[in-house]
């Protein structure tokens, strides 16, 4: 891992790029696909990365939007009426649910 948000970068970069719809119709479908295709250790690492991300941006929640822009997120979470920070929280919750379903 090259940076502290490597798992965030991995999930968003690999699964939420401009062609994210090849993995599902929405963010829940995409996370479900990721969890079904990934091993437990990878899912746990991505969850840990989201935990660090959420903690880091807790005092500057708008920074999360900027971060997602910088890593070329192709999913427009704003259409769901949420911020980048709220989307990170949502993705973490979906990942945790996917992990519990996999055990």
N, C-alpha and C positions, 0 to 999 in steps of 0.2 A: 504494500500500500504506500503510495507516494504522498498522500496528503491525509489530513485528519477526516476528510469527508469522502474518502475513496468509495465507500459503499453507496453514498448518495450519487456521486459521479457515475458509478457503474450502472446503477439502476436507471437513472434518468438518461444517461448517455446511450445506453444499449436498448432500453425499452420504451423511452418516452421521447424519441427523436421524431422527425417530421413524418415518418411512416409508422407511428405507434399503433395505428389501427390494424396492422397485420397481427398484433397480439391480442386485440380485444377492442370493444367499442368504447370503453371508458377506463378510468384509472383502476377501478376494482378488478375488471377483467384482466388488465395487463399485469397487475400484481398477482392475481390468481395464477396466470400463466407462468410468471417468474417463479412462484413458489412450487408449482407442480414440476417445473423443469430443473430446479436447483436442489442441491443437497443442503442438509440442515446447517452445516457450518457456514456456508455462504449466506444463507438467509439470516443467521444470527449476526454475522459480520455486518451485513447491510443494516439490520435493526440497530446495532450498536453505533454505526455511523450516523444514522438518523437521530439517535439520542444525543450524540455530540452536537450535531447540526442544530437541533432544536434548542439545546442549552446555550450554544454560542450565540444564536440569533434572538434569544429571549428578550434582550434589552434593546435590540434594533431589528424589530420584526420586518421592516421594509427591506433590510439587507438580504433577506431570503429571496425576495423577488429579483433583486439585482443578481444574486448568485445564480439563480436558475436561468436568467437571461444570459449570463456569461458562459454557462456550459451548454448553451443552445438547446434548451428544453423545447421540444416541439409540441408538448401538450399544453393547451390553453386552459389552465385550471381556473382562470378568472371567469370563464363561462359558467362555472359552478358557483360563482358568487363568493369565492374565498381568496385569501391572499396566499402567497408562496409559503409563508410560515404555517398557516392553517393547512395547506396542502401537505407540507412535510409531516405535520402531526397526523393527518389522515393516512398518508402512505405508511407511516410507522405502525399505526393501528391495524391497517390491512395486512401488513407483513406479519405482525404478531398473531393475527387470526390465522393467516396462512401457515405459520409455523406450528401453531397448536393443532391445526387440522392434519398436519403431516406426521405428527408424533404418533 
